[in-house]
Amino acid sequence: MSHQLPNCDLVVRNIASLATLKGARPRLRSDLRDLGVLTKAAVAAWRGRIVFVGPEDELERGVRVAADAAIVDAGKAAVIPGFVDAHTH
């Protein structure tokens, strides 16, 4: 059985520190405090959905980058998730 890599149309690479949650499971309440920081990281997405988060040197083994993918150089900056309050009245 062959494993097909997910496509990606957006890559953010050259991330010095990437803040994320540890592990690969959904979180609620106090579990959201379990912060992890990856160094020398990359993030990839396909049609707005994240398909890869990890060390940049594993990016090529983790996803297939589309020929017309947007590549963003983070310039060795820190990257944190966007915090959005979707609560409306």
Secondary structure, DSSP 8 states (H G I E B T S, - for coil): ------EEEEEEEEEEEEEEESSSS---GGGGG-EEEEEEEEEEEETTEEEEEEEGGGHHHH-EEEEEEEEEE-TT-EE----------
